[in-house]
Amino acid sequence: MPLHIIILNIILPPFAVYLKHGTGKELLISIILTIIGWIPGMIYAFWVNGK
C-alpha cells in the first residue's frame, strides 16, 4: 500500500476509499462509519484498501 494511501486512511478515510474504489457501496459504508466515529471509519478504510 503506497504511503499516501496510508496517510489518507488515517486523516480522511472516505477520501482514501474513494480514490481506490470510486463511488459505490465501499464509499457509502466508509462515510457512515466515519460519521459514527473516526476510528471505525479508519479501520474500515485500512481493511478495504488493504485487499
C-alpha beads as a LAMMPS data file, in Angstrom:
LAMMPS data file: protein, C-alpha beads

51 atoms
50 bonds

1 atom types
1 bond types

-500.0 500.0 xlo xhi
-500.0 500.0 ylo yhi
-500.0 500.0 zlo zhi

Masses

1 110.0

Atoms # bond

1 1 1 0.000 0.000 0.000
2 1 1 1.512 3.362 -1.005
3 1 1 2.412 5.876 1.681
4 1 1 -0.097 8.491 0.500
5 1 1 -2.962 5.986 0.822
6 1 1 -1.851 5.116 4.369
7 1 1 -1.798 8.798 5.318
8 1 1 -5.222 9.374 3.752
9 1 1 -6.590 6.284 5.545
10 1 1 -5.634 7.958 8.811
11 1 1 -6.658 11.556 8.020
12 1 1 -9.603 11.213 5.583
13 1 1 -10.834 7.602 5.434
14 1 1 -13.713 8.159 2.955
15 1 1 -11.449 10.040 0.529
16 1 1 -8.893 7.215 0.609
17 1 1 -11.623 4.673 -0.155
18 1 1 -12.936 6.899 -2.957
19 1 1 -9.512 7.153 -4.583
20 1 1 -9.082 3.383 -4.692
21 1 1 -12.665 2.185 -5.315
22 1 1 -14.618 5.167 -6.661
23 1 1 -18.248 5.631 -5.785
24 1 1 -20.146 2.600 -4.600
25 1 1 -21.030 0.634 -1.521
26 1 1 -17.478 0.771 -0.114
27 1 1 -17.572 4.574 -0.112
28 1 1 -21.043 4.700 1.445
29 1 1 -20.036 2.311 4.228
30 1 1 -16.874 4.324 4.841
31 1 1 -18.814 7.591 5.116
32 1 1 -21.334 6.077 7.530
33 1 1 -18.632 4.544 9.724
34 1 1 -16.662 7.799 9.761
35 1 1 -19.785 9.724 10.835
36 1 1 -20.358 7.199 13.631
37 1 1 -16.750 7.517 14.725
38 1 1 -13.424 8.334 13.188
39 1 1 -11.733 5.114 14.377
40 1 1 -14.301 2.715 12.814
41 1 1 -14.012 4.652 9.547
42 1 1 -10.228 4.453 9.652
43 1 1 -10.225 0.720 10.409
44 1 1 -12.639 0.085 7.549
45 1 1 -10.528 2.178 5.160
46 1 1 -7.414 0.156 6.021
47 1 1 -9.358 -3.089 5.622
48 1 1 -10.889 -2.173 2.256
49 1 1 -7.740 -0.593 0.789
50 1 1 -5.583 -3.466 2.015
51 1 1 -7.402 -6.006 -0.176

Bonds

1 1 1 2
2 1 2 3
3 1 3 4
4 1 4 5
5 1 5 6
6 1 6 7
7 1 7 8
8 1 8 9
9 1 9 10
10 1 10 11
11 1 11 12
12 1 12 13
13 1 13 14
14 1 14 15
15 1 15 16
16 1 16 17
17 1 17 18
18 1 18 19
19 1 19 20
20 1 20 21
21 1 21 22
22 1 22 23
23 1 23 24
24 1 24 25
25 1 25 26
26 1 26 27
27 1 27 28
28 1 28 29
29 1 29 30
30 1 30 31
31 1 31 32
32 1 32 33
33 1 33 34
34 1 34 35
35 1 35 36
36 1 36 37
37 1 37 38
38 1 38 39
39 1 39 40
40 1 40 41
41 1 41 42
42 1 42 43
43 1 43 44
44 1 44 45
45 1 45 46
46 1 46 47
47 1 47 48
48 1 48 49
49 1 49 50
50 1 50 51
